[in-house]
Amino acid sequence: MLLAVITLAVVFPLIWVIGDALSPDPNGSLDLGHLTWSNFGQAWREGGFSQYLTSSVIITGSVVVIGAILAVMSGYAFGVLGVFGERLLFPLVLLGITLPMETFVVPLYYDFQSYGITDTYRGIVLAHIGMSVSFGTFWMRTAFRAVPRAIAESAEIDGAGTWTRLWRVYLPLARPAIVTLILLSFTWTWNDYFLSLILVSDPAHQPLTLGLGAFSGRYLVHINLLSAAAVLISLPVVVLCLVFQRQFIRGILSGALKE
């Protein structure tokens, strides 16, 4: 009963937003007898979300790919190979997890401005990677250390080098953790608003979240169109989580359970 109440509390606002998105009334009044699916197309066209979508795909795709590669490599170095001065370096890496964004976003903006990379894709991508690599390193280090050493030692005895062990031993066994890291990185980057708001003011490089903010300023009284736009923007994250749900749960539990 408790879980049912919690589930209802979580799902009810989502269902309400979807109902508003399908409402023919601009005020968002629920009308199940006259569902208006055209609200999604109208919101997309009037909000000009095609350009914002392109920016979000470029930013999120770059961050996920580059961040995952850096996380795997650094996690493998810290967790398996051993790094000179690890006791000093790894706590410094973890500072990226403990420091809140608000403490460094202003000096970060002025640094990026001095290098001329504000209002650019490479600037916002670099900022996201810099913020996510700490968690990625910690996550993959834990995942690689959970791999039984006997398997890696057997591969080493058979003549497998450092890269071969990573590719054929550690990566297949850590696949749930990698999928989970990719999903988390995708979700955080796709849903980011604050960092993009500070570093990107050019509409040509703004992601969907900033486009939704601009759209809400123009269509604040059109609750149905605003809800339709919100549903469209959140749809990719929902689809990915549903498709990779089992891998995500396995990746979350892999650090808590040990066979």
C-alpha positions, -999 to +999 in steps of 0.1 A: +000+000+000+028+024+008+045+017-025+012+022-043+007+056-026+043+067-035+038+055-071+006+074-074+022+106-060+050+103-086+029+093-116-001+116-111+017+149-120+031+132-151-004+120-162-018+155-155+009+171-178+001+147-206-036+154-201-029+191-204-008+185-235-038+168-251-064+194-240-081+216-266-084+244-241-055+268-238-060+268-201-052+231-200-086+219-187-089+182-190-113+170-217-109+133-223-136+133-249-118+157-273-081+149-272-061+172-294-030+155-307-022+184-330-010+203-299+024+186-302+029+196-338+018+231-332+040+235-302+070+222-321+065+245-351+057+276-331+086+270-307+111+265-335+124+235-316+142+219-347+173+241-342+173+235-304+170+198-311+201+199-333+220+217-306+209+192-279+219+162-300+253+177-308+260+187-272+246+155-255+261+131-281+295+147-277+294+147-239+282+111-237+308+097-261+338+116-250+328+114-213+323+076-215+357+071-231+375+093-205+356+076-177+365+041-189+402+050-194+406+068-161+386+042-142+407+015-156+439+033-147+428+040-111+410+008-105+432-018-123+466-005-134+474+017-105+485+053-109+516+069-094+504+092-066+469+077-066+463+085-030+468+122-038+453+123-073+421+103-068+408+126-039+414+155-062+393+138-089+365+133-063+364+171-056+345+174-089+317+154-072+316+173-039+318+208-052+284+223-063+282+240-097+272+273-082+306+277-065+326+278-098+302+286-126+309+324-125+347+321-127+342+293-153+322+317-174+350+344-173+376+318-181+357+306-211+351+342-221+388+350-220+394+320-243+366+329-266+346+297-263+314+310-248+283+307-271+301+277-288+294+240-288+329+232-277+326+254-247+294+239-233+306+204-242+339+210-224+321+223-194+298+192-192+327+168-197+347+185-170+318+182-146+310+146-154+344+130-156+348+129-118+317+109-113+325+087-143+360+080-130+347+070-096+319+049-111+341+030-135+369+025-110+343+008-087+330-013-115+364-025-126+374-033-091+344-055-088+357-078-116+373-109-100+410-106-102+413-143-111+398-137-145+422-109-153+451-129-140+442-159-162+440-136-192+474-121-183+489-156-180+476-164-215+495-135-228+468-107-229+483-073-226+469-042-209+446-032-238+435-068-245+424-073-209+405-040-210+388-048-243+381-086-238+378-089-200+368-057-182+346-040-207+323-070-213+319-077-175+314-040-167+288-035-195+259-028-172+279-002-154+289+014-187+253+015-199+242+030-166+269+057-168+258+065-204+222+068-194+230+090-164+253+112-185+227+115-212+199+124-187+220+150-169+233+167-201+199+166-219+181+181-190+207+207-181+194+242-180+215+262-155+249+256-171+236+262-206+219+294-194+252+308-182+275+297-210+252+299-241+233+330-250+233+325-288+200+309-298+218+290-326+237+270-300+211+267-272+197+233-263+161+223-260+158+232-223+166+268-231+142+267-260+115+255-237+123+284-214+119+309-242+088+292-254+072+293-219+079+331-218+058+335-250+031+309-244+027+311-206-011+314-210-012+284-234-009+257-209-017+230-234+010+240-258+035+245-230+027+210-217+030+195-251+064+210-256+076+197-222+064+162-231+082+162-264+115+174-248+114+147-221+104+119-245+140+108-255+150+103-219+119+084-211+123+061-241+160+054-233+152+046-197+124+022-207+146+005-234+176+000-211+157-004-179+172-038-171+207-028-179+203+003-158+191-016-127+219-042-131+244-014-133+230+003-102+230-030-082+264-041-094+282-019-069+259-031-040+259-069-047+289-092-049+287-128-059 
